[in-house]
């Protein structure tokens, strides 16, 4: 019985630590999205748009005051488009 309890607790500890390491490893906060990384996806969604149009669209969303600007996320939590419904 004692071996079972130790085995279960050890498994829980190992799985918990593994989950924490996996979650920390997937956090790309320092990396962020750049226009170059997003360009293939944007071209797939908007095939008729030029690269300049896509750059303007990206800047409108991700630069100062844009919907996806990380600095404005706290201020706009209740004002986002998806929260209107």
Backbone atoms as SQL, in Angstrom:
CREATE TABLE atoms (id INTEGER PRIMARY KEY, chain TEXT, resi INTEGER, resn TEXT, atom TEXT, x REAL, y REAL, z REAL);
INSERT INTO atoms VALUES
  (1, 'A', 1, 'UNK', 'N', 0.820, -1.190, 0.000),
  (2, 'A', 1, 'UNK', 'CA', 0.000, 0.000, 0.000),
  (3, 'A', 1, 'UNK', 'C', 0.867, 1.258, 0.000),
  (4, 'A', 2, 'UNK', 'N', 1.926, 1.207, 0.788),
  (5, 'A', 2, 'UNK', 'CA', 2.822, 2.354, 0.883),
  (6, 'A', 2, 'UNK', 'C', 3.500, 2.621, -0.462),
  (7, 'A', 3, 'UNK', 'N', 3.861, 1.554, -1.176),
  (8, 'A', 3, 'UNK', 'CA', 4.493, 1.698, -2.484),
  (9, 'A', 3, 'UNK', 'C', 3.541, 2.333, -3.483),
  (10, 'A', 4, 'UNK', 'N', 2.258, 1.968, -3.414),
  (11, 'A', 4, 'UNK', 'CA', 1.259, 2.555, -4.321),
  (12, 'A', 4, 'UNK', 'C', 1.121, 4.057, -4.098),
  (13, 'A', 5, 'UNK', 'N', 1.065, 4.460, -2.861),
  (14, 'A', 5, 'UNK', 'CA', 0.917, 5.883, -2.536),
  (15, 'A', 5, 'UNK', 'C', 2.140, 6.651, -3.010),
  (16, 'A', 6, 'UNK', 'N', 3.315, 6.125, -2.762),
  (17, 'A', 6, 'UNK', 'CA', 4.545, 6.788, -3.199),
  (18, 'A', 6, 'UNK', 'C', 4.597, 6.839, -4.728),
  (19, 'A', 7, 'UNK', 'N', 4.195, 5.773, -5.394),
  (20, 'A', 7, 'UNK', 'CA', 4.172, 5.738, -6.851),
  (21, 'A', 7, 'UNK', 'C', 3.200, 6.754, -7.439),
  (22, 'A', 8, 'UNK', 'N', 2.020, 6.846, -6.863),
  (23, 'A', 8, 'UNK', 'CA', 1.015, 7.803, -7.349),
  (24, 'A', 8, 'UNK', 'C', 1.476, 9.236, -7.106),
  (25, 'A', 9, 'UNK', 'N', 1.993, 9.528, -5.940),
  (26, 'A', 9, 'UNK', 'CA', 2.478, 10.877, -5.639),
  (27, 'A', 9, 'UNK', 'C', 3.670, 11.245, -6.521),
  (28, 'A', 10, 'UNK', 'N', 4.556, 10.291, -6.755),
  (29, 'A', 10, 'UNK', 'CA', 5.703, 10.550, -7.633),
  (30, 'A', 10, 'UNK', 'C', 5.244, 10.821, -9.061),
  (31, 'A', 11, 'UNK', 'N', 4.293, 10.033, -9.534),
  (32, 'A', 11, 'UNK', 'CA', 3.763, 10.248, -10.884),
  (33, 'A', 11, 'UNK', 'C', 3.106, 11.619, -11.009),
  (34, 'A', 12, 'UNK', 'N', 2.339, 11.992, -10.014),
  (35, 'A', 12, 'UNK', 'CA', 1.680, 13.306, -10.034),
  (36, 'A', 12, 'UNK', 'C', 2.716, 14.427, -10.035),
  (37, 'A', 13, 'UNK', 'N', 3.761, 14.278, -9.260),
  (38, 'A', 13, 'UNK', 'CA', 4.810, 15.294, -9.213),
  (39, 'A', 13, 'UNK', 'C', 5.531, 15.396, -10.557),
  (40, 'A', 14, 'UNK', 'N', 5.865, 14.266, -11.145),
  (41, 'A', 14, 'UNK', 'CA', 6.565, 14.258, -12.437),
  (42, 'A', 14, 'UNK', 'C', 5.683, 14.836, -13.535),
  (43, 'A', 15, 'UNK', 'N', 4.420, 14.441, -13.581),
  (44, 'A', 15, 'UNK', 'CA', 3.508, 14.971, -14.590),
  (45, 'A', 15, 'UNK', 'C', 3.266, 16.463, -14.396),
  (46, 'A', 16, 'UNK', 'N', 3.143, 16.890, -13.143),
  (47, 'A', 16, 'UNK', 'CA', 2.947, 18.315, -12.859),
  (48, 'A', 16, 'UNK', 'C', 4.153, 19.138, -13.266),
  (49, 'A', 17, 'UNK', 'N', 5.333, 18.655, -12.957),
  (50, 'A', 17, 'UNK', 'CA', 6.554, 19.374, -13.337),
  (51, 'A', 17, 'UNK', 'C', 6.713, 19.383, -14.854),
  (52, 'A', 18, 'UNK', 'N', 6.407, 18.265, -15.491),
  (53, 'A', 18, 'UNK', 'CA', 6.499, 18.206, -16.956),
  (54, 'A', 18, 'UNK', 'C', 5.536, 19.169, -17.622),
  (55, 'A', 19, 'UNK', 'N', 4.345, 19.280, -17.091),
  (56, 'A', 19, 'UNK', 'CA', 3.356, 20.209, -17.626),
  (57, 'A', 19, 'UNK', 'C', 3.829, 21.651, -17.465),
  (58, 'A', 20, 'UNK', 'N', 4.392, 21.977, -16.314),
  (59, 'A', 20, 'UNK', 'CA', 4.881, 23.328, -16.077),
  (60, 'A', 20, 'UNK', 'C', 6.030, 23.680, -17.023),
  (61, 'A', 21, 'UNK', 'N', 6.936, 22.752, -17.230),
  (62, 'A', 21, 'UNK', 'CA', 8.064, 22.987, -18.138),
  (63, 'A', 21, 'UNK', 'C', 7.563, 23.142, -19.574),
  (64, 'A', 22, 'UNK', 'N', 6.608, 22.312, -19.973),
  (65, 'A', 22, 'UNK', 'CA', 6.046, 22.407, -21.314),
  (66, 'A', 22, 'UNK', 'C', 5.354, 23.748, -21.522),
  (67, 'A', 23, 'UNK', 'N', 4.584, 24.188, -20.536),
  (68, 'A', 23, 'UNK', 'CA', 3.879, 25.463, -20.647),
  (69, 'A', 23, 'UNK', 'C', 4.866, 26.626, -20.705),
  (70, 'A', 24, 'UNK', 'N', 5.907, 26.574, -19.920),
  (71, 'A', 24, 'UNK', 'CA', 6.906, 27.646, -19.938),
  (72, 'A', 24, 'UNK', 'C', 7.673, 27.644, -21.249),
  (73, 'A', 25, 'UNK', 'N', 7.901, 26.491, -21.815),
  (74, 'A', 25, 'UNK', 'CA', 8.627, 26.396, -23.071),
  (75, 'A', 25, 'UNK', 'C', 7.833, 26.898, -24.258),
  (76, 'A', 26, 'UNK', 'N', 6.522, 26.878, -24.180),
  (77, 'A', 26, 'UNK', 'CA', 5.673, 27.335, -25.269),
  (78, 'A', 26, 'UNK', 'C', 5.312, 28.802, -25.168),
  (79, 'A', 27, 'UNK', 'N', 5.781, 29.477, -24.150),
  (80, 'A', 27, 'UNK', 'CA', 5.475, 30.887, -23.983),
  (81, 'A', 27, 'UNK', 'C', 6.389, 31.692, -24.891),
  (82, 'A', 28, 'UNK', 'N', 5.852, 32.257, -25.952),
  (83, 'A', 28, 'UNK', 'CA', 6.643, 33.007, -26.925),
  (84, 'A', 28, 'UNK', 'C', 6.532, 34.507, -26.703),
  (85, 'A', 29, 'UNK', 'N', 6.413, 34.944, -25.466),
  (86, 'A', 29, 'UNK', 'CA', 6.184, 36.358, -25.205),
  (87, 'A', 29, 'UNK', 'C', 7.352, 37.222, -25.665),
  (88, 'A', 30, 'UNK', 'N', 8.577, 36.737, -25.583),
  (89, 'A', 30, 'UNK', 'CA', 9.713, 37.526, -26.017),
  (90, 'A', 30, 'UNK', 'C', 9.868, 37.520, -27.527),
  (91, 'A', 31, 'UNK', 'N', 9.345, 36.521, -28.163),
  (92, 'A', 31, 'UNK', 'CA', 9.507, 36.363, -29.601),
  (93, 'A', 31, 'UNK', 'C', 8.514, 37.231, -30.363),
  (94, 'A', 32, 'UNK', 'N', 7.253, 37.159, -29.991),
  (95, 'A', 32, 'UNK', 'CA', 6.223, 37.970, -30.616),
  (96, 'A', 32, 'UNK', 'C', 5.983, 37.640, -32.075),
  (97, 'A', 33, 'UNK', 'N', 4.972, 38.254, -32.639),
  (98, 'A', 33, 'UNK', 'CA', 4.666, 38.092, -34.051),
  (99, 'A', 33, 'UNK', 'C', 5.295, 39.238, -34.818),
  (100, 'A', 34, 'UNK', 'N', 5.810, 38.928, -35.966),
  (101, 'A', 34, 'UNK', 'CA', 6.338, 39.966, -36.825),
  (102, 'A', 34, 'UNK', 'C', 5.628, 39.864, -38.165),
  (103, 'A', 35, 'UNK', 'N', 5.737, 40.907, -38.951),
  (104, 'A', 35, 'UNK', 'CA', 5.088, 40.929, -40.247),
  (105, 'A', 35, 'UNK', 'C', 5.608, 39.791, -41.126),
  (106, 'A', 36, 'UNK', 'N', 6.909, 39.521, -41.057),
  (107, 'A', 36, 'UNK', 'CA', 7.491, 38.471, -41.885),
  (108, 'A', 36, 'UNK', 'C', 6.918, 37.096, -41.541),
  (109, 'A', 37, 'UNK', 'N', 6.661, 36.853, -40.248),
  (110, 'A', 37, 'UNK', 'CA', 6.094, 35.579, -39.832),
  (111, 'A', 37, 'UNK', 'C', 4.627, 35.470, -40.228),
  (112, 'A', 38, 'UNK', 'N', 3.916, 36.581, -40.188),
  (113, 'A', 38, 'UNK', 'CA', 2.492, 36.576, -40.473),
  (114, 'A', 38, 'UNK', 'C', 2.173, 36.648, -41.968),
  (115, 'A', 39, 'UNK', 'N', 3.122, 37.099, -42.777),
  (116, 'A', 39, 'UNK', 'CA', 2.866, 37.334, -44.194),
  (117, 'A', 39, 'UNK', 'C', 2.288, 36.121, -44.931),
  (118, 'A', 40, 'UNK', 'N', 2.828, 34.903, -44.779),
  (119, 'A', 40, 'UNK', 'CA', 2.231, 33.769, -45.508),
  (120, 'A', 40, 'UNK', 'C', 0.763, 33.531, -45.146),
  (121, 'A', 41, 'UNK', 'N', 0.416, 33.687, -43.886),
  (122, 'A', 41, 'UNK', 'CA', -0.960, 33.493, -43.460),
  (123, 'A', 41, 'UNK', 'C', -1.860, 34.601, -43.997),
  (124, 'A', 42, 'UNK', 'N', -1.351, 35.824, -43.969),
  (125, 'A', 42, 'UNK', 'CA', -2.127, 36.957, -44.474),
  (126, 'A', 42, 'UNK', 'C', -2.348, 36.831, -45.983),
  (127, 'A', 43, 'UNK', 'N', -1.338, 36.358, -46.700),
  (128, 'A', 43, 'UNK', 'CA', -1.485, 36.179, -48.147),
  (129, 'A', 43, 'UNK', 'C', -2.485, 35.064, -48.467),
  (130, 'A', 44, 'UNK', 'N', -2.547, 34.071, -47.608),
  (131, 'A', 44, 'UNK', 'CA', -3.509, 32.990, -47.820),
  (132, 'A', 44, 'UNK', 'C', -4.937, 33.490, -47.602),
  (133, 'A', 45, 'UNK', 'N', -5.127, 34.333, -46.608),
  (134, 'A', 45, 'UNK', 'CA', -6.457, 34.849, -46.297),
  (135, 'A', 45, 'UNK', 'C', -6.869, 35.953, -47.265),
  (136, 'A', 46, 'UNK', 'N', -5.913, 36.786, -47.671),
  (137, 'A', 46, 'UNK', 'CA', -6.178, 37.913, -48.565),
  (138, 'A', 46, 'UNK', 'C', -5.332, 37.768, -49.833),
  (139, 'A', 47, 'UNK', 'N', -5.654, 36.833, -50.720),
  (140, 'A', 47, 'UNK', 'CA', -4.795, 36.549, -51.876),
  (141, 'A', 47, 'UNK', 'C', -4.704, 37.698, -52.889),
  (142, 'A', 48, 'UNK', 'N', -5.686, 38.576, -52.930),
  (143, 'A', 48, 'UNK', 'CA', -5.678, 39.658, -53.913),
  (144, 'A', 48, 'UNK', 'C', -4.979, 40.920, -53.414),
  (145, 'A', 49, 'UNK', 'N', -4.535, 40.928, -52.167),
  (146, 'A', 49, 'UNK', 'CA', -3.895, 42.113, -51.599),
  (147, 'A', 49, 'UNK', 'C', -2.399, 42.117, -51.902),
  (148, 'A', 50, 'UNK', 'N', -1.867, 43.322, -52.101),
  (149, 'A', 50, 'UNK', 'CA', -0.427, 43.444, -52.331),
  (150, 'A', 50, 'UNK', 'C', 0.315, 43.381, -51.000),
  (151, 'A', 51, 'UNK', 'N', 1.621, 43.223, -51.077),
  (152, 'A', 51, 'UNK', 'CA', 2.432, 43.160, -49.857),
  (153, 'A', 51, 'UNK', 'C', 2.343, 44.479, -49.087),
  (154, 'A', 52, 'UNK', 'N', 2.264, 45.599, -49.799),
  (155, 'A', 52, 'UNK', 'CA', 2.147, 46.908, -49.153),
  (156, 'A', 52, 'UNK', 'C', 0.812, 47.035, -48.415),
  (157, 'A', 53, 'UNK', 'N', -0.266, 46.538, -49.042),
  (158, 'A', 53, 'UNK', 'CA', -1.577, 46.565, -48.388),
  (159, 'A', 53, 'UNK', 'C', -1.573, 45.710, -47.121),
  (160, 'A', 54, 'UNK', 'N', -0.944, 44.559, -47.210),
  (161, 'A', 54, 'UNK', 'CA', -0.871, 43.680, -46.055),
  (162, 'A', 54, 'UNK', 'C', -0.018, 44.293, -44.943),
  (163, 'A', 55, 'UNK', 'N', 1.046, 45.005, -45.332),
  (164, 'A', 55, 'UNK', 'CA', 1.884, 45.681, -44.340),
  (165, 'A', 55, 'UNK', 'C', 1.080, 46.756, -43.618),
  (166, 'A', 56, 'UNK', 'N', 0.287, 47.521, -44.360),
  (167, 'A', 56, 'UNK', 'CA', -0.560, 48.555, -43.751),
  (168, 'A', 56, 'UNK', 'C', -1.585, 47.922, -42.806),
  (169, 'A', 57, 'UNK', 'N', -2.169, 46.809, -43.224),
  (170, 'A', 57, 'UNK', 'CA', -3.149, 46.118, -42.399),
  (171, 'A', 57, 'UNK', 'C', -2.498, 45.619, -41.105),
  (172, 'A', 58, 'UNK', 'N', -1.324, 45.031, -41.229),
  (173, 'A', 58, 'UNK', 'CA', -0.600, 44.530, -40.058),
  (174, 'A', 58, 'UNK', 'C', -0.284, 45.680, -39.101),
  (175, 'A', 59, 'UNK', 'N', 0.206, 46.791, -39.647),
  (176, 'A', 59, 'UNK', 'CA', 0.554, 47.934, -38.814),
  (177, 'A', 59, 'UNK', 'C', -0.671, 48.518, -38.121),
  (178, 'A', 60, 'UNK', 'N', -1.794, 48.549, -38.813),
  (179, 'A', 60, 'UNK', 'CA', -3.012, 49.089, -38.216),
  (180, 'A', 60, 'UNK', 'C', -3.466, 48.236, -37.033),
  (181, 'A', 61, 'UNK', 'N', -3.230, 46.946, -37.109),
  (182, 'A', 61, 'UNK', 'CA', -3.665, 46.056, -36.034),
  (183, 'A', 61, 'UNK', 'C', -2.656, 45.940, -34.901),
  (184, 'A', 62, 'UNK', 'N', -1.366, 45.977, -35.218),
  (185, 'A', 62, 'UNK', 'CA', -0.354, 45.642, -34.222),
  (186, 'A', 62, 'UNK', 'C', 0.435, 46.827, -33.688),
  (187, 'A', 63, 'UNK', 'N', 0.396, 47.961, -34.316),
  (188, 'A', 63, 'UNK', 'CA', 1.162, 49.109, -33.821),
  (189, 'A', 63, 'UNK', 'C', 0.353, 49.921, -32.827),
  (190, 'A', 64, 'UNK', 'N', 0.874, 51.055, -32.424),
  (191, 'A', 64, 'UNK', 'CA', 0.254, 51.888, -31.393),
  (192, 'A', 64, 'UNK', 'C', -1.224, 52.114, -31.647),
  (193, 'A', 65, 'UNK', 'N', -2.028, 51.758, -30.653),
  (194, 'A', 65, 'UNK', 'CA', -3.452, 51.963, -30.724),
  (195, 'A', 65, 'UNK', 'C', -4.209, 50.904, -31.483),
  (196, 'A', 66, 'UNK', 'N', -3.510, 49.942, -32.057),
  (197, 'A', 66, 'UNK', 'CA', -4.166, 48.885, -32.827),
  (198, 'A', 66, 'UNK', 'C', -4.863, 47.877, -31.933),
  (199, 'A', 67, 'UNK', 'N', -5.755, 47.125, -32.526),
  (200, 'A', 67, 'UNK', 'CA', -6.542, 46.142, -31.793),
  (201, 'A', 67, 'UNK', 'C', -5.657, 45.103, -31.117),
  (202, 'A', 68, 'UNK', 'N', -4.555, 44.711, -31.747),
  (203, 'A', 68, 'UNK', 'CA', -3.694, 43.667, -31.223),
  (204, 'A', 68, 'UNK', 'C', -2.469, 44.213, -30.482),
  (205, 'A', 69, 'UNK', 'N', -2.428, 45.517, -30.245),
  (206, 'A', 69, 'UNK', 'CA', -1.299, 46.134, -29.549),
  (207, 'A', 69, 'UNK', 'C', -1.264, 45.646, -28.108),
  (208, 'A', 70, 'UNK', 'N', -0.142, 45.062, -27.693),
  (209, 'A', 70, 'UNK', 'CA', -0.028, 44.489, -26.354),
  (210, 'A', 70, 'UNK', 'C', -0.167, 45.539, -25.263),
  (211, 'A', 71, 'UNK', 'N', 0.218, 46.774, -25.527),
  (212, 'A', 71, 'UNK', 'CA', 0.137, 47.814, -24.512),
  (213, 'A', 71, 'UNK', 'C', -1.295, 48.222, -24.211),
  (214, 'A', 72, 'UNK', 'N', -2.209, 48.017, -25.140),
  (215, 'A', 72, 'UNK', 'CA', -3.593, 48.426, -24.957),
  (216, 'A', 72, 'UNK', 'C', -4.497, 47.310, -24.480),
  (217, 'A', 73, 'UNK', 'N', -3.993, 46.119, -24.261),
  (218, 'A', 73, 'UNK', 'CA', -4.841, 44.989, -23.923),
  (219, 'A', 73, 'UNK', 'C', -5.568, 45.193, -22.596),
  (220, 'A', 74, 'UNK', 'N', -4.919, 45.755, -21.611),
  (221, 'A', 74, 'UNK', 'CA', -5.555, 45.949, -20.313),
  (222, 'A', 74, 'UNK', 'C', -6.668, 46.988, -20.405),
  (223, 'A', 75, 'UNK', 'N', -6.446, 48.040, -21.174),
  (224, 'A', 75, 'UNK', 'CA', -7.429, 49.115, -21.276),
  (225, 'A', 75, 'UNK', 'C', -8.654, 48.703, -22.064),
  (226, 'A', 76, 'UNK', 'N', -8.495, 47.847, -23.057),
  (227, 'A', 76, 'UNK', 'CA', -9.558, 47.543, -24.002),
  (228, 'A', 76, 'UNK', 'C', -10.267, 46.225, -23.738),
  (229, 'A', 77, 'UNK', 'N', -10.060, 45.608, -22.602),
  (230, 'A', 77, 'UNK', 'CA', -10.632, 44.284, -22.378),
  (231, 'A', 77, 'UNK', 'C', -12.134, 44.268, -22.618),
  (232, 'A', 78, 'UNK', 'N', -12.862, 45.271, -22.186),
  (233, 'A', 78, 'UNK', 'CA', -14.311, 45.257, -22.348),
  (234, 'A', 78, 'UNK', 'C', -14.752, 45.895, -23.656),
  (235, 'A', 79, 'UNK', 'N', -13.834, 46.512, -24.399),
  (236, 'A', 79, 'UNK', 'CA', -14.198, 47.214, -25.613),
  (237, 'A', 79, 'UNK', 'C', -13.865, 46.438, -26.876),
  (238, 'A', 80, 'UNK', 'N', -13.287, 45.260, -26.757),
  (239, 'A', 80, 'UNK', 'CA', -12.916, 44.489, -27.937),
  (240, 'A', 80, 'UNK', 'C', -14.136, 44.101, -28.756),
  (241, 'A', 81, 'UNK', 'N', -13.926, 43.920, -30.040),
  (242, 'A', 81, 'UNK', 'CA', -15.000, 43.552, -30.947),
  (243, 'A', 81, 'UNK', 'C', -15.723, 42.291, -30.500),
  (244, 'A', 82, 'UNK', 'N', -14.986, 41.313, -30.013),
  (245, 'A', 82, 'UNK', 'CA', -15.593, 40.036, -29.642),
  (246, 'A', 82, 'UNK', 'C', -16.391, 40.117, -28.345),
  (247, 'A', 83, 'UNK', 'N', -16.194, 41.150, -27.559),
  (248, 'A', 83, 'UNK', 'CA', -16.916, 41.282, -26.296),
  (249, 'A', 83, 'UNK', 'C', -18.219, 42.060, -26.440),
  (250, 'A', 84, 'UNK', 'N', -18.538, 42.505, -27.629),
  (251, 'A', 84, 'UNK', 'CA', -19.768, 43.267, -27.829),
  (252, 'A', 84, 'UNK', 'C', -20.997, 42.383, -27.864),
  (253, 'A', 85, 'UNK', 'N', -20.819, 41.094, -28.053),
  (254, 'A', 85, 'UNK', 'CA', -21.968, 40.207, -28.228),
  (255, 'A', 85, 'UNK', 'C', -22.307, 39.472, -26.966);
